[in-house]
Amino acid sequence: MHKFLLLLFPFYVFAQKDTLRNKALQEVRVQGIRSEITSDPSKKVYQVGANLTNLGGNLFDVLGNIPSIYVTSDGNVTYRGNQNLTIYFDGKPAGILSSSRANALNLYPADQIDRIEIISNPGAKYPSEGSSGILNIILKKGSKTESLRINSNVGTNDKYALSATYAKGFKRWTHLVDLNLRQNVRNNYQFLYRENPSAFGFSQITQTTNEINRDYNQSIRLNSVYTISKDRSIGISLIGRLSSDHNSEVRYNQSEFAYAADRFYARDADKKGKDRGFDLNLSYSPSANGKIDFLWIQNQGSDANDFFQHYYYGDFDTPNPNIPERFERSSASSSNSTFLLQGDWTKSISKLTSFEYGFRFNSRFFENSFLYEKQKEGIYERDNKRSNGLTYEEHIQAAYVSYSHKSNLFNLDAGLRAEATEISGDVQQNYVNWFPSFSLSHPFSTSESISLALSSRISRPSYKSLNPFISYADPLNLNSGNPSLKPEKAILFELSHLKDFKTISVSNSLFYREITGLVGRVRTFLGGDTTLTRYENISKSRAWGLENLTTFSITKAYKITLSSSVFQTDLQGLINNTEVSLNRWNWNSRLNQQFKWKDNWSAQISGIYQSTQINPLGIINPYYTVDLGLKKDLGRLSINARVNDIFNTQKTIYDSRPFGLVNDLERKKETRIYYIGFSYKFESKKMKEARERRKVNEEEVDLEDD
């Protein structure tokens, strides 16, 4: 903790600048350090390229740098204490998120991302999915000029990334081609200690897992837009993906059971998987006030796992020949498709009043086949208990209307969205929901405003959380879905105030969230030393708190961004047959310091602290992490270096004792990583002339500032 506090460089420096100096800084502010985070009454915008620790990284790194966002090692993204934050790419679903969320976040390159929008209180025109709001990832688009940028990145422990982005504009056409090759290898560690009281006696389990994850990813993105006329355009975007992984895992298990001899065994796993797919998006804007989108996502996946379980005496060095070795294997194939048709229009009634309306049809299809086999006398035989298959279909039909009135005194938005959900296949559900929304903002001046927003949201269970079949990948820790799971329903309220001073920008938000039918993973004891973890509706949760974002432009070459949030979380319900009522204050803070020098050197140091959190699996212990980035611009060539998690402090620790269980879990991914990267941009003659003009202007401003 003391290392994090050392980052709190004194903020009083900005107050010692005189008025004339502040005025000069205000005039050259755009020429200095780019703002990392900006706010308006409807959303917060995070500029990915403004953070040096994102260079050459992936989406996991980017999200971990956003204030109020917490990313667990298994890919769950938490915002303001809630994991149901819907992730979109350019306002629509993305096929890369259909597989493992952790793999998706680690594989998607940061180089393709322009900015990320956090919409904490979405209006009626947005899909209702996500009880804590929407995280919208805006990808980079083409330009009117011609350019080619090559990026390469090398990290410790065999981490490599290479990307090339080509953009070209020709009359009414705008094109972009993006190629990415990425290899990511990480060493992971997990420790589990559990006590199992049951009708079969008392047992203690100690489990240590060492894992090496090897991920390989190739992708291509094509984006093309044709401008038919001033207000009409047509566009096509295609993302193709091909990824594979090879994970090696060794899990050492020690089981002490009251009515049986102690067991010591190691379970080796060799896991290989492949995924391929594409996202095809067609868009048509018939006018300046309308747009129609069609999206087709297709994914194919396969997995092959080999397991070898061998027994030892107590020291894990001497094999135990009295217990036969076990050879098992599994294979799985999956296919999923998504079809989306969406239309949005705006109808102006007057200069101040307008209506927005539209529709959205979204259908998803999933098929999964799973085969588990055991070896007997040298021959693999199908295990009917563990082999299964799942068919799942989800159809959502939605329509919305929204009223907007803008004036010098206030801005008003009120809307209503209706969604009908039909789930068929091996799981059957049908329901209709209405989602009202309301927002009101008042601008005191061009630099200050206050706003109020209210909306209702829903979080539908995923097909994985509805899958009734049990996963036996870890025989001591079984997992399954719940076909009876119902969606979460949420009410969101937010009161925000924005104020820009000469060198300081301050945003404060007071928020409240209430969720009914809260979904959580609940662990229950089975016979002996085995547990089953599955999804349950565990009653309700409430959270309220304050979020602050402050940016200090101390000098042209030095900027500080300080963000923090403090909120209270209540968790109430029946967990593992125990009535749980927990109330806890949580807080997190992030300090980012950016430096820029005249000879094109820039640097950044950032620190994050996350306090204790409430989770249905237990209390998550606090952690902190510090990152460092450095960049040197040499014209069209730039060199960057960064270190993630300098002090190697980022880990996830669960403590379930407040729930009446003894189930301690510690997960540690490889997070302290050293990177070095290079970026070179080939540019056209027009771009070169524009860059030289910008350089002359900046030099003139520097002279005036001196």
Residue pairs with C-beta under 8 A, 6 or more apart in sequence:
1 609
1 624
3 624
3 626
3 647
4 607
4 609
4 624
4 626
7 591
7 593
7 605
7 606
7 607
7 626
8 591
9 560
9 593
11 552
11 560
11 562
13 554
14 503
14 504
14 552
14 553
14 554
17 25
17 503
17 554
22 502
22 503
23 502
24 704
24 705
25 502
25 503
25 553
25 555
25 556
26 502
26 503
27 701
28 556
28 701
28 704
28 705
29 553
29 556
31 556
31 697
31 698
31 701
32 553
32 556
32 557
32 559
32 596
33 50
33 553
33 556
33 557
33 558
33 559
33 594
33 596
33 602
34 47
34 49
34 50
35 47
35 50
35 505
35 551
35 559
35 561
36 46
36 47
36 50
36 51
36 561
36 592
36 594
37 44
37 45
37 46
37 47
37 67
37 549
37 551
37 561
37 563
38 44
38 45
38 47
39 45
39 496
39 498
39 505
39 507
39 549
40 498
41 411
41 439
41 441
41 449
41 451
41 453
41 496
41 498
42 119
42 121
42 123
42 439
42 451
42 453
43 117
43 118
43 119
43 120
44 117
44 118
44 120
44 507
44 549
45 115
45 116
45 117
45 118
46 65
46 66
46 115
46 116
46 117
46 118
47 115
48 54
48 62
48 110
48 113
48 114
48 115
48 116
49 114
50 594
51 62
51 65
51 592
51 604
51 606
51 629
52 594
52 602
52 603
52 604
52 629
52 630
52 631
52 640
52 642
53 61
53 65
53 604
53 606
53 627
53 628
53 629
53 642
53 644
54 61
54 62
54 65
54 110
55 110
55 153
55 629
55 631
55 640
55 642
55 675
55 677
55 679
56 110
56 111
56 151
56 152
56 153
56 155
56 161
56 640
56 642
56 675
56 677
57 109
57 110
57 642
57 644
57 675
58 105
58 106
58 107
58 108
58 109
58 110
58 182
58 184
59 104
59 105
59 106
59 107
59 108
59 109
59 110
59 113
59 137
60 71
60 75
60 102
60 105
60 106
61 110
61 644
62 110
62 113
62 116
63 69
63 71
63 77
63 105
63 116
63 135
64 71
64 608
64 625
65 590
65 606
65 608
65 627
66 116
66 118
67 549
67 563
67 564
67 565
67 588
67 590
68 79
68 80
68 118
68 547
68 563
68 565
68 588
69 77
69 78
69 79
69 118
69 135
70 77
70 78
70 79
70 588
70 610
70 613
71 77
71 78
71 105
72 78
72 652
73 102
73 188
73 652
73 667
73 668
73 669
74 101
74 102
74 667
75 100
75 101
75 102
75 103
75 104
75 105
76 83
76 101
77 83
77 85
77 87
77 101
77 105
77 135
78 85
78 613
79 85
79 118
79 120
79 132
79 133
79 135
80 120
80 132
80 511
80 513
80 543
80 545
80 547
80 565
80 567
81 543
81 567
81 569
81 586
81 613
81 614
82 131
82 132
82 513
82 515
82 541
82 543
83 132
84 130
84 131
84 132
84 459
84 488
84 490
84 519
85 130
85 132
85 133
85 134
85 135
86 127
86 129
86 130
86 133
86 134
86 135
87 94
87 97
87 134
87 135
87 137
88 94
88 134
88 135
88 136
88 137
89 136
89 137
89 139
90 136
90 137
90 138
90 139
90 237
90 281
91 136
92 281
92 293
92 295
92 340
92 342
93 295
93 297
93 338
93 340
93 362
94 239
94 279
94 297
95 239
95 241
95 277
95 278
95 279
95 297
95 298
95 299
95 338
96 104
96 107
96 108
96 241
97 104
98 277
98 297
98 299
98 336
98 338
99 275
99 299
99 301
103 215
103 243
103 245
106 184
106 186
106 215
107 182
107 184
107 215
107 217
107 243
109 161
109 163
109 180
109 182
109 219
111 151
111 161
111 163
111 165
111 180
112 139
112 140
112 163
112 178
112 180
112 221
113 137
113 138
113 139
113 140
114 138
114 139
114 140
114 141
115 138
116 135
116 136
116 137
116 138
117 134
117 135
117 136
117 138
118 133
118 134
118 135
118 136
119 126
119 133
119 134
119 135
119 136
120 132
120 133
120 492
120 494
120 509
120 511
121 133
121 437
121 439
121 453
121 454
121 455
121 492
121 493
121 494
122 128
122 130
122 133
122 134
122 437
122 455
122 457
123 402
123 413
123 415
123 437
123 439
123 455
124 356
124 400
124 401
124 402
124 415
124 416
124 417
124 435
124 436
124 437
125 344
125 356
125 358
125 400
125 402
125 415
125 417
126 134
127 134
127 360
127 362
127 398
128 398
128 417
128 419
128 433
128 435
128 456
128 457
128 458
129 457
129 458
129 459
129 460
130 457
130 459
131 457
131 458
131 459
131 488
131 489
131 490
131 492
131 513
131 515
132 457
132 490
132 492
132 513
133 457
133 492
139 221
139 223
140 165
140 176
140 178
141 174
141 176
141 223
141 225
142 167
142 168
142 169
142 174
142 175
142 176
142 223
142 224
142 225
143 167
143 169
143 174
143 176
144 169
144 174
145 167
145 168
145 169
145 683
145 684
145 686
145 687
146 167
146 168
146 169
146 683
146 684
146 687
147 166
147 167
147 168
147 681
147 682
147 683
147 684
147 687
148 164
148 165
148 166
148 167
148 681
148 682
149 164
149 165
149 679
149 680
149 681
149 682
150 162
150 163
150 164
150 678
150 679
150 680
150 681
150 682
151 161
151 162
151 163
151 164
151 165
151 677
151 678
151 679
152 161
152 162
152 163
152 677
152 678
152 679
153 159
153 160
153 161
153 162
153 675
153 676
153 677
153 678
154 160
154 161
154 675
154 676
154 677
155 673
155 674
155 675
156 673
156 674
156 675
157 185
157 186
157 187
157 670
157 673
158 183
158 185
159 183
159 184
159 185
159 673
159 675
160 181
160 182
160 183
161 180
161 181
161 182
161 183
161 677
162 180
162 181
162 182
163 178
163 179
163 180
163 181
164 178
164 179
165 176
165 177
165 178
165 179
166 175
166 176
166 177
166 178
167 174
167 175
167 176
167 177
168 174
168 175
169 175
172 226
172 227
172 228
173 224
173 225
173 226
173 227
174 224
174 225
174 226
174 227
175 222
175 223
175 224
176 221
176 222
176 223
176 224
177 220
177 221
177 222
178 219
178 220
178 221
178 222
178 223
179 219
179 220
180 217
180 218
180 219
180 220
180 221
181 217
181 218
182 215
182 216
182 217
182 218
183 214
183 215
183 216
183 217
184 213
184 214
184 215
184 216
184 217
185 212
185 213
185 214
185 215
186 212
186 213
186 669
186 670
187 210
187 211
187 212
187 213
187 670
188 209
188 210
188 211
188 212
188 213
188 667
188 668
188 669
188 670
189 208
189 209
189 210
189 211
189 667
189 668
189 669
190 207
190 208
190 209
190 211
190 665
190 666
190 667
190 668
191 207
191 208
191 209
191 664
191 665
191 666
192 205
192 206
192 207
192 208
192 209
192 477
192 663
192 664
192 665
192 666
193 204
193 205
193 206
193 207
193 662
193 663
193 664
194 204
194 205
194 207
194 531
194 661
194 662
194 663
194 664
195 202
195 203
195 204
195 205
195 661
195 662
195 663
196 202
196 203
196 204
196 205
196 525
196 528
196 529
196 530
196 531
197 525
198 525
198 526
198 527
198 528
199 527
200 259
200 527
200 528
201 257
201 258
201 259
201 528
202 257
202 258
203 255
203 256
203 257
203 258
203 528
203 529
204 255
204 256
205 253
205 254
205 255
205 256
205 476
205 529
206 253
206 254
207 251
207 252
207 253
207 254
207 476
207 477
208 251
208 252
209 249
209 250
209 251
209 252
210 249
210 250
211 247
211 248
211 249
211 250
212 247
212 248
212 249
213 245
213 247
214 245
214 246
214 247
215 243
215 244
215 245
216 243
216 244
216 245
217 241
217 242
217 243
218 241
218 242
218 243
219 239
219 240
219 241
219 242
220 238
220 239
220 240
221 237
221 238
221 239
221 240
222 236
222 237
222 238
222 239
223 235
223 236
223 237
223 238
224 235
224 236
224 237
225 233
225 234
225 235
226 233
226 234
226 235
227 233
228 234
230 288
231 285
231 287
231 288
232 285
232 286
232 287
233 284
233 285
234 282
234 283
234 284
234 285
235 281
235 282
235 283
235 284
236 280
236 281
236 282
236 283
237 279
237 280
237 281
237 283
238 278
238 279
238 280
238 281
239 278
239 279
240 277
240 278
241 275
241 276
241 277
241 278
242 275
242 276
243 274
243 275
243 276
244 272
244 273
244 274
244 275
245 271
245 272
245 273
246 270
246 271
246 272
247 269
247 270
247 271
247 272
248 268
248 269
248 270
248 271
249 268
249 269
249 270
249 271
250 266
250 267
250 268
250 269
251 266
251 267
251 268
251 269
251 474
252 264
252 265
252 266
252 316
253 263
253 264
253 265
253 266
253 267
253 476
254 262
254 263
254 264
255 262
255 263
255 264
255 476
255 529
256 262
257 263
257 528
257 529
260 528
262 314
263 311
263 323
264 311
264 312
264 313
264 314
264 316
264 320
265 309
265 310
265 311
265 312
265 323
266 309
266 310
266 312
266 316
267 307
267 308
267 309
267 474
267 475
268 307
268 308
268 309
268 310
269 305
269 306
269 307
269 473
270 305
270 306
271 303
271 304
271 305
272 303
272 304
272 305
273 301
273 302
273 303
273 304
274 301
274 302
274 303
275 299
275 300
275 301
276 299
276 300
276 301
277 297
277 298
277 299
277 300
278 297
278 298
279 295
279 296
279 297
280 295
280 296
280 297
281 293
281 294
281 295
281 296
282 293
282 294
282 295
283 291
283 292
283 293
283 294
284 291
284 292
285 291
285 292
286 292
289 345
289 346
289 347
289 348
290 343
290 344
290 345
290 346
291 343
291 344
291 345
292 341
292 342
292 343
293 340
293 341
293 342
293 343
294 340
294 341
294 342
295 338
295 339
295 340
295 341
295 342
296 337
296 338
296 339
296 340
297 336
297 337
297 338
297 339
298 336
298 337
299 334
299 335
299 336
299 337
300 333
300 334
300 335
301 332
301 333
301 334
301 335
302 331
302 332
302 333
302 334
303 330
303 331
303 332
303 333
304 329
304 330
304 331
305 329
305 330
305 331
305 473
306 327
306 328
306 329
307 326
307 327
307 328
307 329
307 330
308 325
308 326
308 327
309 325
309 326
309 327
309 328
310 319
310 325
310 326
311 319
311 320
311 322
311 323
311 325
312 318
312 319
312 320
313 319
313 320
326 374
326 375
327 374
327 375
327 380
328 372
328 373
328 374
328 375
328 383
329 372
329 373
329 375
329 380
330 370
330 371
330 372
330 373
330 386
330 473
331 370
331 371
332 368
332 369
332 370
332 371
333 368
333 369
334 366
334 367
334 368
334 369
335 365
335 366
335 367
335 368
336 364
336 365
336 366
336 367
337 364
337 365
338 362
338 363
338 364
338 365
339 361
339 362
339 363
339 364
340 360
340 361
340 362
340 363
341 359
341 360
341 361
342 358
342 359
342 360
342 361
343 358
343 359
343 360
344 356
344 357
344 358
345 356
345 357
345 358
346 354
346 355
346 356
347 354
347 355
347 356
347 357
348 354
349 355
352 405
352 406
352 407
353 403
353 404
353 405
353 406
354 403
354 404
355 401
355 402
355 403
355 404
356 400
356 401
356 402
356 404
356 415
357 399
357 400
357 401
357 402
358 399
358 400
359 397
359 398
359 399
359 400
360 396
360 397
360 398
360 399
361 395
361 396
361 397
361 398
362 394
362 395
362 396
362 398
363 393
363 394
363 395
363 396
364 392
364 393
364 394
364 395
364 463
365 392
365 393
366 390
366 391
366 392
366 393
366 425
366 463
367 389
367 390
367 391
367 392
368 389
368 390
368 467
369 389
370 386
370 387
370 388
370 389
370 469
371 382
371 387
372 382
372 383
372 386
372 387
372 472
373 380
373 381
373 382
373 383
374 380
374 381
374 383
375 381
386 470
386 472
388 469
390 425
390 426
390 463
390 467
390 469
391 425
391 426
392 423
392 425
392 426
392 427
392 463
392 466
392 467
393 423
393 424
393 425
394 421
394 422
394 423
394 460
394 463
395 421
395 422
395 423
395 424
396 419
396 420
396 421
396 422
397 419
397 420
398 417
398 418
398 419
398 420
399 417
399 418
400 415
400 416
400 417
400 418
401 415
401 416
402 413
402 414
402 415
402 416
402 437
403 412
403 413
403 414
403 415
404 411
404 412
404 413
405 411
405 412
406 412
408 443
409 442
410 440
410 441
410 442
411 439
411 440
411 441
411 442
411 443
412 439
412 440
413 437
413 438
413 439
413 440
414 436
414 437
414 438
414 439
415 436
415 437
415 438
416 434
416 435
416 436
416 437
417 434
417 435
417 436
417 437
418 432
418 433
418 434
418 435
419 432
419 433
419 435
419 458
420 431
420 432
421 429
421 430
421 431
421 432
421 433
421 460
421 487
422 429
422 430
423 429
423 430
423 466
426 468
426 483
427 463
427 466
427 468
427 483
431 487
433 458
433 489
435 455
435 456
435 457
435 458
436 455
436 456
437 453
437 454
437 455
437 456
438 453
438 454
438 455
439 451
439 452
439 453
439 454
440 451
440 452
440 453
441 449
441 450
441 451
441 452
442 449
442 450
442 451
443 449
444 450
447 499
447 500
447 501
448 497
448 498
448 499
448 500
449 497
449 498
450 495
450 496
450 497
450 498
451 494
451 495
451 496
451 497
451 498
452 494
452 495
452 496
453 492
453 493
453 494
453 496
454 491
454 492
454 493
454 494
455 491
455 492
456 489
456 490
456 491
456 492
457 489
457 490
457 491
457 492
458 487
458 488
458 489
458 490
459 487
459 488
459 490
459 519
460 487
461 481
461 482
461 485
461 486
461 487
461 519
461 535
464 481
465 481
465 482
465 485
465 519
465 535
466 481
466 482
466 483
466 485
467 480
467 481
467 483
468 480
468 481
468 482
468 483
469 480
469 481
470 478
470 479
470 480
470 532
471 478
471 479
471 480
472 478
473 479
475 530
476 529
476 530
476 531
477 530
477 531
477 533
478 526
478 530
478 531
478 532
478 533
479 532
479 533
479 534
480 532
480 533
480 534
481 534
481 535
482 534
482 535
482 536
485 519
485 535
485 536
485 537
486 517
486 537
487 517
488 515
488 516
488 517
488 518
488 519
488 537
489 515
489 516
489 517
490 513
490 514
490 515
490 516
491 513
491 514
492 511
492 512
492 513
493 511
493 512
493 513
494 509
494 510
494 511
494 512
495 509
495 510
495 511
496 507
496 508
496 509
496 510
497 507
497 508
497 509
498 505
498 506
498 507
499 505
499 506
499 507
500 506
503 552
503 553
503 554
504 550
504 551
504 552
504 553
505 549
505 550
505 551
506 548
506 549
506 550
506 551
507 548
507 549
507 550
508 546
508 547
508 548
508 549
509 546
509 547
509 548
510 544
510 545
510 546
510 547
511 543
511 544
511 545
511 546
511 547
511 567
512 542
512 543
512 544
513 541
513 542
513 543
513 544
514 540
514 541
514 542
515 540
515 541
515 542
516 539
516 540
517 537
517 539
517 540
518 537
518 538
518 539
518 540
518 541
518 571
518 573
519 535
519 536
519 537
519 538
520 535
520 536
520 538
520 573
520 575
520 615
520 616
520 617
521 533
521 534
521 535
521 536
521 616
521 617
522 533
522 534
522 535
522 536
522 538
522 575
522 576
522 616
523 531
523 532
523 533
523 576
523 617
523 656
523 661
523 663
524 531
524 532
524 533
524 534
524 576
524 577
525 531
525 576
526 532
531 663
533 617
536 575
538 571
538 573
538 574
538 575
538 580
538 616
539 572
539 573
539 574
540 572
540 573
541 569
541 570
541 571
541 572
542 569
542 570
543 567
543 568
543 569
543 570
544 567
544 568
545 565
545 566
545 567
545 568
545 586
546 565
546 566
546 567
547 563
547 564
547 565
547 567
548 562
548 563
548 564
548 565
549 561
549 562
549 563
550 561
550 562
550 563
551 559
551 560
551 561
551 562
552 559
552 560
552 561
552 562
553 559
554 560
556 596
556 705
557 595
557 596
557 597
557 598
558 593
558 594
558 595
558 596
559 593
559 594
560 591
560 592
560 593
560 594
561 590
561 591
561 592
561 594
562 589
562 590
562 591
562 592
563 589
563 590
564 587
564 588
564 589
564 590
565 587
565 588
565 589
566 585
566 586
566 587
567 585
567 586
567 587
568 583
568 584
568 585
568 586
569 582
569 583
569 584
569 585
569 586
569 613
569 614
570 581
570 582
570 583
571 580
571 581
571 582
571 614
571 616
572 580
572 581
572 582
573 579
573 580
574 580
575 616
575 659
576 659
576 660
576 661
578 659
578 660
580 658
580 659
582 614
582 658
584 612
584 614
584 619
585 611
586 611
586 612
586 613
586 614
587 611
588 608
588 609
588 610
588 611
589 608
589 609
590 606
590 607
590 608
590 609
591 606
591 607
592 604
592 605
592 606
593 604
593 605
593 606
594 602
594 603
594 604
595 602
595 603
595 604
596 602
598 702
600 632
600 633
600 634
601 630
601 631
601 632
602 630
602 631
602 632
602 633
603 628
603 629
603 630
603 631
604 627
604 628
604 629
604 630
605 626
605 627
605 628
605 629
606 626
606 627
607 624
607 625
607 626
607 627
608 624
608 625
608 626
609 622
609 623
609 624
610 622
610 623
610 624
611 622
612 619
612 620
612 621
612 622
613 619
613 620
614 620
615 654
617 654
617 656
617 663
617 665
618 654
618 655
618 656
618 657
618 658
618 659
618 661
618 663
618 665
619 654
619 655
619 656
619 657
619 658
620 652
620 653
620 654
620 655
621 653
621 654
621 655
623 649
623 650
623 651
623 652
623 653
624 649
625 644
625 645
625 647
625 649
625 650
625 671
626 645
626 646
626 647
626 649
627 642
627 643
627 644
627 645
627 646
628 642
628 643
628 646
629 640
629 641
629 642
629 643
630 640
630 641
630 642
631 638
631 639
631 640
631 641
632 638
632 639
632 640
636 680
636 681
636 682
636 683
637 678
637 679
637 680
637 681
638 678
638 679
638 680
639 676
639 677
639 678
639 679
640 675
640 676
640 677
640 678
640 679
641 674
641 675
641 676
641 677
642 674
642 675
642 677
643 672
643 673
643 674
643 675
644 671
644 672
644 673
644 675
645 671
645 672
645 673
646 672
647 672
648 671
648 672
650 669
650 671
651 666
651 667
651 668
651 669
652 666
652 667
652 668
653 664
653 665
653 666
653 667
654 663
654 664
654 665
654 666
655 664
656 662
656 663
656 664
656 665
683 691
